[in-house]
Amino acid sequence: MSYTLIDGKATAAKIKEEIRHEVEDLVAHGKKRPHLAAILVGHDGGSETYVKNKVLACDACGFQSTLIRYESDVTEAELLDKVRQLNEDASIDGFIVQLPLPRHIDEQKVIETIDYRKDVDGFHPINVGRMSIGLPCFISATPLGIVTLLQRYGIETSGKKCVVLGRSNIVGKPMAQLMMQKQYGDATVTVCHSRSKTLKEECREADIIIAAIGQPDFVTADMVKEGAVVIDVGTTRVPDATRKSGFRLNGDVKFDEVAPKCSFITPVPGGVGPMTICSLMKNTLEAYKRK
């Protein structure tokens, strides 16, 4: 079967261009630019890359951006103080605290301290709760990016059987919620995880598989039916001596053997990743407009 490659990079570029036009129009009418701030703690390689890409995306969208850096020995109290300052700062429309944080800091406490109206990552319990009952809110960026890709590629989801692999708070759970909801997926949703006994059987019946289990090459050809849509959320760094960086990004799906069975599939990299950052931009614009 010949498959269509879902190009997240090109889709994200197009959406950022749309956002930029809207922002330039607002600025032309005397409005200020949307402003996103990011807090980065320590020097984790993955986090450094993500934050750098977020700053570049802000430039592409015509946003103002501010990066606030701390060493990994910052105290929880100091970090929480900074979060409260950003909550109060009227010039900042939305902000994120890049996860993961060092062990001595309670991530949940940090997330709950963020004003949910500025929580453009969509992690605050108020946003999570509003999303689960279909109220206006900030939807966490990766699930929002995925439903946007499905919509932009005209992929039929209503009434389809969708299997979500993984149950994390950042991807698996919100993804399942969105795929169930009428205005987004309207699908029949099954969530599988590392303890699921019938995981392979569930996948074999799925019209849509969203793999966010965090294990490289986990989804193999024998788990996918002909014509399925496969969305690969995995990004694991795998050692690769042929690369200058010494590693490559590997998805949860064994792409070369799964792709021929699919109608649509996302690559890694260049699939879901760019859409995650693009969704953060959409949320920031939304936060700006709500003010």
C-alpha positions as CSV (number, residue, x, y, z in Angstrom):
1,M,0.0,0.0,0.0
2,S,1.4,3.4,-0.8
3,Y,1.2,5.7,2.2
4,T,1.0,9.5,2.7
5,L,3.7,10.9,4.8
6,I,2.3,13.4,7.3
7,D,4.7,16.4,7.1
8,G,4.6,18.1,10.5
9,K,7.4,20.4,9.6
10,A,5.7,21.9,6.6
11,T,2.3,22.0,8.4
12,A,3.8,23.8,11.3
13,A,5.6,26.3,9.1
14,K,2.3,27.1,7.3
15,I,0.5,27.6,10.7
16,K,3.3,29.9,12.0
17,E,3.0,31.9,8.8
18,E,-0.8,32.2,9.4
19,I,-0.1,33.4,13.0
20,R,2.5,35.9,11.8
21,H,0.1,37.5,9.4
22,E,-2.5,37.8,12.2
23,V,0.1,39.3,14.6
24,E,1.4,41.8,12.0
25,D,-2.2,42.9,11.4
26,L,-2.7,43.4,15.2
27,V,0.5,45.4,15.4
28,A,-0.5,47.5,12.4
29,H,-3.6,48.4,14.4
30,G,-1.5,49.6,17.4
31,K,-1.7,46.5,19.5
32,K,1.4,45.0,21.3
33,R,3.0,41.8,20.2
34,P,2.1,38.6,22.0
35,H,4.8,37.8,24.6
36,L,5.8,34.2,25.6
37,A,8.3,33.6,28.5
38,A,10.1,30.3,29.2
39,I,11.9,29.2,32.3
40,L,14.8,26.8,31.8
41,V,16.5,25.1,34.7
42,G,19.9,23.4,34.3
43,H,21.5,22.2,31.1
44,D,19.6,19.1,29.9
45,G,20.4,18.6,26.2
46,G,16.8,17.8,25.1
47,S,15.4,20.8,27.1
48,E,18.0,23.2,25.7
49,T,17.0,22.1,22.1
50,Y,13.3,22.4,22.8
51,V,13.6,25.9,24.4
52,K,15.9,27.1,21.6
53,N,13.2,25.9,19.0
54,K,10.5,27.7,21.0
55,V,12.4,31.0,20.9
56,L,12.9,30.5,17.1
57,A,9.2,29.8,16.7
58,C,8.3,33.0,18.6
59,D,10.5,34.9,16.1
60,A,8.7,33.2,13.1
61,C,5.3,34.1,14.6
62,G,6.3,37.7,15.3
63,F,6.0,37.2,19.1
64,Q,8.2,38.7,21.7
65,S,10.0,36.1,23.8
66,T,11.9,36.0,27.1
67,L,14.1,33.2,28.3
68,I,14.8,33.0,32.0
69,R,17.6,30.6,33.0
70,Y,18.6,29.0,36.3
71,E,21.3,26.6,37.3
72,S,20.1,23.2,38.4
73,D,20.8,24.0,42.1
74,V,18.1,26.7,42.1
75,T,15.8,26.3,45.2
76,E,12.2,25.4,44.8
77,A,11.3,28.6,46.7
78,E,13.2,30.8,44.3
79,L,11.6,29.1,41.3
80,L,8.1,29.4,42.7
81,D,8.8,33.1,43.4
82,K,9.7,33.6,39.8
83,V,6.5,31.9,38.6
84,R,4.4,34.2,40.9
85,Q,6.2,37.2,39.4
86,L,5.3,36.1,35.9
87,N,1.7,35.5,36.9
88,E,1.6,39.2,37.9
89,D,3.5,40.6,35.0
90,A,0.9,42.1,32.7
91,S,3.4,42.3,29.8
92,I,3.6,38.5,29.6
93,D,0.7,36.7,27.9
94,G,1.8,33.2,28.6
95,F,4.7,31.3,30.0
96,I,6.1,27.8,30.4
97,V,8.4,26.0,32.8
98,Q,10.4,23.5,30.8
99,L,10.2,20.0,32.2
100,P,11.8,17.9,33.5
101,L,13.0,19.8,36.6
102,P,15.8,18.7,38.9
103,R,14.8,16.1,41.5
104,H,14.7,18.4,44.5
105,I,11.9,20.5,42.9
106,D,8.3,19.3,43.1
107,E,7.1,19.6,39.4
108,Q,3.4,19.4,40.4
109,K,3.7,22.3,42.9
110,V,5.4,24.4,40.2
111,I,2.6,23.6,37.6
112,E,-0.1,24.4,40.1
113,T,1.5,27.7,41.0
114,I,1.2,28.9,37.4
115,D,-1.8,31.1,36.7
116,Y,-4.0,28.8,34.6
117,R,-4.8,31.7,32.3
118,K,-1.2,31.9,31.4
119,D,-0.5,28.2,31.3
120,V,0.0,27.8,27.6
121,D,1.5,24.3,28.1
122,G,-2.0,23.2,29.3
123,F,-0.7,21.3,32.3
124,H,-2.5,23.1,35.1
125,P,-5.3,21.0,36.7
126,I,-7.9,23.6,35.8
127,N,-7.0,23.4,32.1
128,V,-6.8,19.6,32.3
129,G,-10.2,19.5,34.0
130,R,-11.8,21.9,31.5
131,M,-10.4,20.0,28.6
132,S,-11.8,16.7,29.9
133,I,-15.4,18.1,29.9
134,G,-15.0,20.1,26.6
135,L,-14.8,23.6,27.9
136,P,-12.6,26.3,26.4
137,C,-9.0,25.9,27.8
138,F,-5.4,25.5,26.8
139,I,-4.9,22.0,25.5
140,S,-1.5,20.6,26.1
141,A,0.7,21.2,23.0
142,T,1.4,17.7,21.7
143,P,-2.2,16.4,21.7
144,L,-3.3,19.7,20.2
145,G,-0.6,19.3,17.5
146,I,-1.8,15.8,16.7
147,V,-5.5,16.7,16.3
148,T,-4.4,19.6,14.2
149,L,-2.4,17.3,11.9
150,L,-5.4,14.9,11.5
151,Q,-7.7,17.8,10.6
152,R,-5.2,19.4,8.2
153,Y,-4.7,16.1,6.4
154,G,-8.5,15.5,6.2
155,I,-8.2,12.2,8.1
156,E,-11.6,10.8,9.0
157,T,-11.7,10.1,12.8
158,S,-15.4,10.1,13.6
159,G,-16.6,6.7,14.6
160,K,-13.1,5.2,14.0
161,K,-11.4,2.9,16.4
162,C,-8.4,4.7,17.9
163,V,-5.7,3.1,20.1
164,V,-3.6,5.4,22.3
165,L,-0.4,3.7,23.5
166,G,0.8,5.3,26.7
167,R,-1.0,7.0,29.6
168,S,1.2,10.0,30.5
169,N,-0.4,13.2,31.8
170,I,1.4,15.1,29.0
171,V,0.3,13.0,26.0
172,G,-1.5,9.7,26.5
173,K,-4.4,10.9,28.8
174,P,-5.2,14.2,27.1
175,M,-4.9,12.5,23.7
176,A,-7.5,9.9,24.6
177,Q,-9.8,12.7,25.9
178,L,-9.5,14.7,22.7
179,M,-10.1,11.7,20.4
180,M,-13.2,10.9,22.3
181,Q,-14.7,14.4,22.2
182,K,-17.2,15.3,19.5
183,Q,-15.5,18.4,18.3
184,Y,-12.0,16.8,17.9
185,G,-11.9,13.1,17.3
186,D,-15.4,11.7,17.9
187,A,-13.7,8.3,17.9
188,T,-14.0,5.1,19.9
189,V,-10.9,5.2,22.1
190,T,-8.8,2.4,23.8
191,V,-5.8,3.3,26.0
192,C,-3.1,0.7,26.2
193,H,0.1,0.8,28.3
194,S,3.0,-1.4,29.4
195,R,0.7,-3.6,31.5
196,S,-2.0,-4.2,28.9
197,K,-2.4,-7.9,28.2
198,T,-4.1,-7.6,24.8
199,L,-2.0,-4.6,23.5
200,K,-1.1,-6.2,20.2
201,E,-4.7,-7.4,19.5
202,E,-6.1,-3.9,20.3
203,C,-3.6,-2.3,17.9
204,R,-4.4,-4.8,15.1
205,E,-8.0,-3.7,15.2
206,A,-7.2,0.1,15.3
207,D,-8.0,2.5,12.4
208,I,-5.7,5.0,14.1
209,I,-2.7,4.3,16.4
210,I,-1.2,7.1,18.4
211,A,2.1,5.7,19.9
212,A,3.4,7.6,22.9
213,I,4.9,4.8,25.0
214,G,8.5,6.0,24.9
215,Q,10.1,2.8,23.7
216,P,12.0,2.9,20.4
217,D,10.6,0.7,17.6
218,F,7.9,-0.7,19.9
219,V,5.2,-0.7,17.2
220,T,6.0,-3.4,14.6
221,A,4.3,-4.4,11.3
222,D,2.5,-7.3,12.9
223,M,0.6,-4.9,15.2
224,V,-0.8,-2.7,12.4
225,K,-3.7,-3.5,10.0
226,E,-3.7,-2.5,6.4
227,G,-4.7,1.1,5.8
228,A,-4.2,2.2,9.4
229,V,-3.2,5.8,10.3
230,V,-0.1,5.8,12.6
231,I,1.0,8.8,14.6
232,D,4.4,8.4,16.2
233,V,5.0,10.6,19.3
234,G,8.2,8.9,20.4
235,T,11.5,10.8,20.5
236,T,14.1,8.7,22.1
237,R,17.8,9.6,21.7
238,V,19.6,6.5,20.3
239,P,23.4,6.4,20.0
240,D,24.5,6.7,16.3
241,A,28.2,6.9,15.5
242,T,27.5,8.1,12.0
243,R,25.9,11.4,13.3
244,K,28.0,14.4,14.3
245,S,25.9,14.7,17.5
246,G,26.6,11.0,18.3
247,F,22.8,10.2,18.4
248,R,19.7,10.2,16.4
249,L,16.0,10.6,17.3
250,N,14.1,7.4,17.2
251,G,10.3,7.0,17.2
252,D,8.1,4.4,19.0
253,V,7.2,3.0,15.5
254,K,9.5,0.8,13.4
255,F,9.0,3.1,10.5
256,D,10.5,1.1,7.6
257,E,8.4,-2.0,8.2
258,V,5.2,-0.3,9.4
259,A,4.9,2.5,6.8
260,P,4.0,0.2,3.8
261,K,0.9,-1.0,5.6
262,C,-0.4,2.5,6.5
263,S,-2.6,5.0,4.7
264,F,-1.0,7.9,6.6
265,I,2.1,7.9,8.9
266,T,4.2,10.6,10.7
267,P,8.0,10.4,10.5
268,V,10.4,11.0,13.4
269,P,11.8,13.6,13.4
270,G,9.6,16.0,11.4
271,G,6.2,14.7,12.3
272,V,4.6,15.5,15.7
273,G,7.6,17.4,17.1
274,P,7.3,20.6,15.1
275,M,3.5,20.6,15.7
276,T,4.0,20.6,19.5
277,I,5.9,23.9,19.3
278,C,3.5,25.3,16.8
279,S,0.6,24.5,19.2
280,L,2.4,26.3,22.0
281,M,2.4,29.4,19.7
282,K,-1.4,28.9,19.0
283,N,-2.0,28.8,22.8
284,T,0.1,31.9,23.4
285,L,-1.9,33.9,20.7
286,E,-5.1,32.6,22.4
287,A,-3.9,33.8,25.8
288,Y,-3.1,37.2,24.4
289,K,-6.5,37.5,22.8
290,R,-8.3,36.5,25.9
291,K,-6.8,39.4,27.8
